[in-house]
Amino acid sequence: MQKELKTEKLPIKMWLDEVESGALEQARNLANFPYAVKHIALMPDCHQGFGMPIGGVMATREVIVPNAVGVDIGCGMCAVQTSLTEITAPQLRKLLSAVRSRIPLGHRHHKHGQDPERMPPVDEDRPMPVVRREYKSATRQVGTLGGGNHFIEVQKGSDGQIWIMIHSGSRNIGKQVADHYNRLATKLNAEWNSPVPRSHQLAYLPLDSEAGQQYIREMNYCVDFAFANRKLMMDNTLDVFKSFFGKDFRFAPMINIAHNYAAFENHFGQDVVVHRKGATKADQDTIGIIPGSQGANSYIVKGKGNKDSFESCSHGAGRTMGRKEAIRTLNLSEEVRKLEEKGILHAIRSQRDLEEATSAYKDISQVMELQDDLVEVLVELHPLAVIKG
């Protein structure tokens, strides 16, 4: 931990030296949230979000806060170590082309619904109105990448192996659930004359209320859907590799971890709801994934179970500038040069793509140094090729 602020109702424990003003204001709001307990934790990739900073961790009692989970519920990472030790640029180009033909990118969906076995089961005995409404559409979205900072990447590990990594979330079904329950919480909080200012964007739902229970069910469904989404993309990617390299191609079990969710856990002797928004669980039993920006290294890690972080760590590098600012200010040829000097098959093609350029993000090596009390690095992964929406 780098710093602790004690100016608010609860302390704010920070794993970074400086926090942008917007994110710090949000952290102060969290520290004064009436149902928050113990302290607020800010990970080294922290930056401003909606209501709660991305890279923030908050534990609550009695209530759950949809905006402290975010709109891409269950967004997270998966990675697979393969039996390959080398792969050439021509091979990568052919593989990436085949993967793009199998996995819809950006706003594209499958033309037809996927096998229902690829979908998480819906609890037929309990109300799940948004999930049921969106289910049919979601069958065409499972196994699709989406846009923004989501990616499929081929990497060379410090263990000598070729790895495949995917970052994606719950697509539109997650957004629909998040928006529905944040609107409902905002409406109910106004009716209850909530002590939390609406401008803080921290509308909450009591855990013992029907609305709170429904949100928990639908949020957990979206976490499961996001996992199913990554699993289908990984299976399709591995099928491409198997068809290319033949029967000798093998791979280890998939590592998967989410970084946008709320979970019932026990910390400091209390049963609490831990909200992780752009933060990864890092207890001593968890193998996690911390990706860098496009062109930067990523990490397979093992948690150290640091109590002060609510056993959490960063979910990535964290942005240094907004998407519009990156498009407006970064130099296209300079960003392309940085990637091509490293021999990376990248996805920077136009000025618009600069929203995901390396320079729009923090230095992942510095982020990892700031959290060496949170995680142990098991494998460092160097990017070879990336697919983005």
VOLOVO-143286 format. One record per atom (N, C-alpha, C): residue in one letter; x, y, z negated. Coordinates in steps of 0.2 Angstrom, whole numbers, plus 5000, padded with zeros to 4 digits. Each point is the difference from the previous one (the first is absolute). Example, Ala and Ser with C-alpha at 12.3 -4.5 7.8 and 13.67 -1.06 7.14 Angstrom:
! VOLOVO-143286
A506649724961/A499650065000/A500450065000/S499850055004/S500450064999/S499650054997/
This chain:
! VOLOVO-143286
M500449945000/M499650065000/M500450065000/Q499850055004/Q500550065001/Q499750064995/K499450004999/K499750064997/K499449994997/E499850034994/E499350004997/E499850074998/L499450015003/L499650064998/L499549994994/K500050054996/K499649994994/K499650064999/T499850035005/T499650075000/T499349985000/E499749945002/E499349995000/E499849954995/K499449985000/K499749964995/K500449934999/L500249975006/L500449945000/L500650025003/P500649974999/P500650015003/P500049985007/I500450025004/I500149985007/I500749985001/K500149935001/K500749975001/K500149995007/M500650035002/M500250015007/M500649965002/W500049965005/W500649975003/W500350045006/L500050064999/L500350055006/L500150064996/D500550045003/D500350064997/D499550065002/E499750005006/E499650065001/E499349975004/V499550034998/V499349995003/V499750065004/E499849995006/E499750055003/E499450034996/S499950065001/S499550044995/S499349975000/G499749985006/G499449975001/G499949934996/A500549965001/A500049944996/A500150014993/L500450054998/L500050014992/L499450034998/E499650045003/E499450024998/E499549944999/Q500049965005/Q499649944999/Q500249964994/A500649994999/A500249964994/A499850034994/R500050075000/R499850034994/R499249994999/N499750005005/N499349984999/N499849934998/L500549965002/L499949934997/L500250004993/A500550034998/A500250004993/A499550034995/N499550045003/N499550034996/N499349975001/F500049945004/F499449975002/F499849964993/P499350014998/P499849984994/P500149924998/Y500049965005/Y500049935000/Y500749975001/A500550045002/A500749975001/A500349994993/V500449955000/V500349984994/V500850005000/K500350014995/K500749994999/K500450055003/H500150005007/H500350055004/H499949995007/I500250045005/I500050005007/I500749985002/A500049965005/A500749985003/A500050025007/L500650035002/L500150025007/L500649975003/M499949965005/M500549965003/M500550055005/P500649975002/P500450055003/P499850025007/D499549965003/D499750025007/D499450054999/C499950034994/C499450044999/C500050065005/H499350015002/H499950065004/H499250015000/Q499850065001/Q499350015000/Q499549965004/G499549984996/G499449965004/G499450044999/F499449964999/F499450034999/F499849984992/G500050054996/G499849994993/G500649974996/M500349955002/M500649974997/M500650005004/P500650014998/P500550005004/P500149935003/I500349995006/I500249945003/I500749984996/G500049944998/G500649994996/G499950014992/G499350004999/G499850014993/G499749944997/V500050004993/V499849944996/V499650034994/M499449984999/M499650034995/M499649944997/A500049994993/A499649954996/A499450044997/T499449975001/T499450034997/T499749944995/R499550034996/R499549964996/R499450025002/E499549965000/E499350015001/E499750025007/V500550035004/V499850025007/V500549975005/I499850015007/I500449995005/I499950065005/V500550025004/V500050065004/V500249985007/P499550005004/P500149985007/P500550045004/N500150064998/N500550045004/N500749994997/A500149964994/A500649984998/A500249945003/V499649975004/V500249945004/V500150025007/G499650055003/G500150025007/G499549975005/V500150025006/V499549985005/V500349945004/D500649985000/D500349945003/D500149954994/I499449984998/I500049954994/I500449935002/G500549984996/G500349945001/G500650015005/C500150065002/C500650015005/C500649974997/G500449975004/G500649974997/G500549975005/M500449954997/M500549985004/M500049925000/C500349975006/C500149935000/C500749995003/A500349954999/A500749985003/A500149935000/V500449985005/V500149935001/V500849995002/Q500349964997/Q500749995001/Q500049945006/T500350015005/T500049955005/T500749965000/S500049945004/S500649965001/S500550035004/L499850055004/L500550035005/L500550044996/T500650005003/T500650054997/T500250055005/E499849995007/E500250055005/E499450015005/I499950065002/I499550015006/I500350065004/T499949995006/T500350055005/T499550055002/A500250065002/A499650055002/A499549985006/P500249965005/P499649985005/P499449954997/Q500249964996/Q499549964996/Q499550044996/L500350054997/L499550044996/L499550045005/R500250025005/R499650045005/R499449955002/K500249945002/K499549955002/K499549984994/L500349994994/L499649984994/L499550064999/L500250065000/L499650064998/L499450005005/S500249995006/S499550015005/S499449954999/A500349934999/A499549954998/A499650014994/V500350034995/V499650024994/V499550055001/R500250055004/R499550055001/R499449985004/S500149945004/S499449975004/S499649964995/R500249984994/R499649964996/R499750044994/I500350064998/I499850044995/I499750075002/P499450014999/P499850075002/P500350054995/L500250065003/L500450054997/L499550075000/G500250044995/G499750075000/G499249994998/H499650035005/H499350004999/H499749945003/R500449965003/R499749945004/R499849944995/H499549975002/H499749944996/H500049945005/H499949944997/H499949945004/H499450015004/K499949975006/K499450005004/K499549964997/H500149954996/H499549964997/H500249984993/G499549994996/G500249984993/G500449944999/Q500450004995/Q500549954999/Q499749944996/D500349954999/D499749944996/D499850024993/P499449994998/P499850024993/P500449974995/E500449955001/E500549974996/E500550054998/R500150055005/R500650054999/R499750064996/M499450004998/M499750054996/M499949984992/P500150044996/P499949984993/P499249994999/P499849954996/P499349994999/P499750054996/V499350015002/V499650064997/V499649964994/D500050034994/D499649984995/D499350015001/E499649955002/E499350015002/E499650014994/D500249994994/D499650014994/D500050074997/R500550045002/R500150064997/R499950065005/P499850064998/P499950055005/P500750035003/M500149995006/M500650035004/M499850045006/P499650054999/P499750035006/P500450035006/V500650034998/V500450025005/V500449955004/V500249954996/V500349945004/V499549965004/R499449994998/R499549975004/R499950045007/R500050074999/R499850045005/R500650005005/E500649994998/E500650015004/E500349935002/Y499749954998/Y500349935001/Y500149985007/K499550015004/K500049985007/K500650045004/S500050074999/S500550045003/S500749974997/A500049984994/A500749984997/A500249945003/T499649965003/T500249945003/T500450015006/R499950065003/R500450025006/R500650044998/Q500150024994/Q500550044998/Q500649964996/V499849944997/V500549964997/V500549985005/G500650004998/G500649995004/G500150055005/T499950074998/T500250065004/T500450044996/L500550045003/L500550044996/L499750064998/G499650045004/G499950074998/G500650055002/G499950064998/G500550055002/G500450034994/G500250065001/G500350034994/G500749974998/N500149994994/N500649974998/N500049925000/H499549975003/H500049935000/H500549975006/F500349954999/F500549975005/F500049934999/I500349975006/I500349935000/I500750015002/E500549974996/E500750015001/E500449944999/V500549995005/V500549944999/V500650034997/Q500349964996/Q500550034996/Q500649954999/K500650024998/K500649954999/K500150014992/G500049954996/G500150004993/G500750004998/S500150024994/S500750004997/S500149924998/D499549965001/D500149934999/D500249965006/G500150045006/G500249975006/G499449985004/Q499450014998/Q499449975004/Q499650065003/I499649985005/I499650045004/I499350004996/W499750064998/W499450014997/W499550035004/I499349994999/I499550035003/I499650044994/M499850065001/M499750044995/M499450035003/I499450014996/I499450035002/I499750044995/H499950075002/H499650044995/H499450025003/S499449984996/S499350025003/S499650004994/G499350025001/G499550004995/G499449975002/S499450034997/S499449975000/S499650035006/R500350045004/R499750035006/R499350044998/N499550005005/N499450044998/N499649984994/I500049934999/I499649984994/I500250034994/G500750014999/G500350034994/G499850074999/K500050035006/K499950085000/K499250014998/Q499649955003/Q499350014999/Q499849994992/V500349954997/V499949984993/V500350064996/A500650035002/A500350054996/A499550065000/D499850025006/D499650065001/D499450004997/H499649945000/H499449994997/H500050014993/Y500549974997/Y500050004992/Y500350074998/N500450035003/N500250074998/N499550055001/R499649995005/R499450055001/R499549984994/L499949944999/L499549984994/L500250024993/A500749994999/A500350034994/A499950074999/T500250045006/T499950074999/T499350024999/K499549975003/K499350024999/K499849984992/L500249944998/L499849994993/L500450044995/N500650025001/N500450044996/N499750074999/A499750025006/A499650074999/A499449994996/E499749955001/E499349994996/E500249994992/W500649974999/W500249994993/W500350064997/N500150055004/N500450064998/N500749984997/S500349965004/S500749974999/S500550064998/P500449994995/P500550054998/P500650005005/V500049965004/V500550005005/V499850055006/P500450055001/P499850055006/P500049965007/R499550025004/R499949975006/R500650015004/S500350065000/S500650015004/S500649954999/H500049974994/H500549954999/H500049945004/Q499449995003/Q499949945004/Q500149934996/L499850004994/L500149944996/L499349984997/A499550005004/A499349974998/A500149934998/Y499749984995/Y500049934997/Y499449965000/L500049944999/L499549954999/L500149964993/P499550004996/P500149964994/P500049935001/L500549964997/L500149935001/L499349964999/D499650034995/D499449964998/D499450025004/S500150045005/S499450025004/S500049965006/E499450005003/E499949965006/E500450025006/A500150075000/A500450035006/A500749984999/G500250004994/G500749984998/G500249935002/Q499549954998/Q500149935001/Q500049995008/Q499550035003/Q500050005008/Q500750025003/Y500250064998/Y500650025003/Y500649954999/I500049974994/I500649954998/I499949945005/R499449985001/R499949945004/R500250025007/E499850065003/E500150015007/E500850025001/M500350044995/M500750015000/M500449945000/N499849954996/N500449935000/N499949975007/Y499450005003/Y499949975006/Y500550035005/C500050075000/C500550045005/C500749984999/V500249994994/V500749974998/V500149935004/D499549964999/D500049935003/D500050015008/F499650055002/F500050015007/F500650025003/A500350054997/A500750025002/A500549955000/F500049954995/F500549955000/F499849955006/A499449995001/A499849965006/A500250035007/N499950065000/N500250045006/N500849995001/R500450014995/R500749995001/R500249935002/K499649954996/K500249935001/K499849985008/L499550025003/L499849995006/L500550035005/M500250064999/M500550035004/M500749965000/M500249984994/M500649974999/M500049935003/D499449964999/D499949945004/D500150015007/N499750055003/N500050015007/N500750025003/T500450044995/T500750015002/T500449945000/L499949964995/L500449944999/L499949955006/D499450005002/D499849965006/D500450025006/V500150075001/V500450025005/V500749985000/F500350014994/F500749984999/F500049925001/K499649964997/K500049935001/K500049985008/S499650035004/S499949995007/S500650025003/F500450054998/F500650025003/F500649964998/F500149984994/F500649974997/F499949924999/G499449985001/G499949925000/G499949974993/K500149945000/K499949964994/K500550014994/D500550035002/D500550014995/D499950064996/F499550045002/F499950064996/F499649994994/R500250024994/R499749994994/R499950064996/F499650004995/F500050064996/F499849984993/A500150054995/A499949994993/A499350024999/P499749994994/P499350024998/P500050085000/M499450025002/M499950085001/M500050034993/I500450064999/I499950044994/I499550055002/N499650014995/N499450055001/N499950054994/I500050065001/I499850044994/I499650075002/A499550014996/A499650065001/A500350064997/H499850065002/H500350064996/H499450065000/N499449985001/N499450054999/N499549964997/Y499950004993/Y499549964997/Y500050024993/A499449974996/A500050014993/A499949934997/A500349984994/A500049944998/A499950004992/F499749954997/F499949994993/F500749974997/E500350044996/E500749974997/E500050024993/N500549984996/N500150014993/N500750045000/H500050064998/H500650044999/H500050034993/F500650004996/F500050034994/F499549984995/G499849935001/G499549984995/G499350025002/Q499950035006/Q499350025001/Q499849965007/D499349985000/D499849985007/D499850075004/V500350005006/V499950075003/V499949985008/V499750055004/V500049995007/V500650045003/V500549975003/V500550035003/V499950025007/H500050065001/H499950035007/H500750015003/R500149965006/R500750015003/R499850035007/K500250065001/K499850035007/K500750015003/G500249965005/G500750005003/G500549984995/A499849954996/A500549984995/A499949925000/T500649964999/T500049935000/T500149974993/K499749954999/K500149964993/K500749985000/A500350004994/A500749984999/A500149974994/D499549954998/D500249974994/D500549945001/Q500249974995/Q500649955001/Q499849945004/D499449995001/D499849945004/D499950025007/T500050065002/T499850025007/T500650015005/I500049975006/I500450025005/I499750055005/G500350065001/G499650055003/G500450025007/I499750055003/I500350025006/I500050085000/I500650035001/I500050085001/I500350015006/P499550035005/P500350015007/P500350075000/G500450015005/G500350075001/G499650035006/S500250065002/S499650035006/S500349975006/Q499750025006/Q500249975006/Q500850015001/G500349955001/G500850015001/G500449994994/A499650004994/A500449994994/A499949934997/N500449984995/N500049934997/N499449994996/S499849944999/S499549984995/S500349954995/Y499649984995/Y500349964995/Y499549954997/I500249944999/I499649954996/I500350014993/V499550004996/V500350024993/V499649954995/K500350004994/K499749974994/K499950054995/G499450004997/G499850054995/G500449984993/K500250064997/K500349994993/K499550014994/G499450015002/G499550014994/G500050064996/N500350055003/N500050064996/N499450034997/K499950004993/K499450024997/K499850075002/D500450045000/D499950075001/D499750025006/S500149965005/S499750015007/S499449965001/F499749974994/F499449955001/F500249955004/E500749985000/E500249945004/E499950015008/S500250065002/S499950025007/S500650035003/C500050015006/C500650035004/C499750035006/S500550035004/S499750045006/S499849955005/H499650035005/H499749965005/H500450015007/G500550055000/G500350015006/G500550064999/A500250045005/A500450054999/A499650074998/G499450015002/G499750064999/G500150055005/R499550045001/R500150055005/R500350074997/T500450035005/T500350074998/T499650055003/M499649985005/M499650055004/M499349975003/G499550045000/G499449985003/G500149985007/R499549965003/R500049985007/R500050065005/K499650054999/K499950055004/K500750045000/E500350014994/E500650044999/E500649965004/A500049934999/A500549965004/A499950015007/I499450005003/I499950015007/I500250075003/R499950044995/R500250075002/R500750025000/T500349974995/T500750034998/T500649955002/L499949945001/L500549955001/L500250005008/N500649995001/N500349995007/N499949935003/L499750005005/L499849935003/L500749975002/S500450035004/S500649975002/S500549984995/E500050044994/E500449994995/E499849944996/E499449994999/E499749944996/E500149945004/V499950005007/V500149945004/V500849985000/R500450055000/R500749995000/R500249964994/K499750024994/K500249974994/K499849925000/L499549995003/L499749935000/L500549965005/E500150035006/E500349965005/E500849994998/E500350054996/E500649994998/E500149944996/K499549984996/K500049944996/K499849945004/G499850015006/G499849945005/G499349974998/I499650044997/I499349984998/I499550015006/L499649955002/L499550015005/L499450034996/H499950075001/H499550044996/H499450015003/A499650044997/A499350025003/A499950085000/I500650045001/I499950075001/I500150015007/R499450025003/R499950015007/R499950075002/S499650044995/S499850075002/S500050044994/Q499950065000/Q500050054995/Q499549984994/R499449975002/R499549984995/R500349944996/D500449965003/D500349944996/D500550034994/L500250065000/L500450024995/L499750014993/E499449995000/E499649994993/E500349944996/E500349955004/E500349944997/E500750005001/A500450065001/A500750005001/A500349994994/T500749985000/T500449994994/T500050064996/S500150065003/S500150064996/S499450024997/A499449975001/A499450024997/A499949974993/Y500549964998/Y500049964994/Y500650014996/K500049984993/K500550004996/K500649955002/D500650014997/D500549955001/D499949944996/I499849945003/I499849954996/I500649974995/S500650015002/S500549984996/S500050044993/Q499950065001/Q499950054994/Q499449984996/V499549985003/V499449984996/V500149934996/M500449965003/M500249944997/M500450014994/E500550055001/E500450014994/E499650034994/L499550045002/L499650034994/L499649954996/Q499949945003/Q499649954997/Q500449934999/D500650014998/D500449944999/D499849974993/D499750044996/D499749974994/D499349975001/L499750005006/L499449975001/L500049945004/V500549995005/V500149945004/V500749985001/E500149945002/E500649975002/E500049985007/V500450035004/V500049985007/V500349935002/L499649965003/L500149935002/L500350005007/V499750035005/V500250005007/V499950075002/E500650035004/E499950065003/E499949995008/L499550035003/L499849995007/L500250055004/H500349995006/H500250055005/H499550005006/P499750055002/P499549995005/P500449995007/L499749965004/L500249985007/L499550035005/A499449994998/A499450025005/A499450014996/V499650055003/V499450024996/V499450015005/I499449984998/I499450015004/I499650044996/K499750065002/K499550044997/K499450015004/G499450024997/G499450015003/G500050075004/
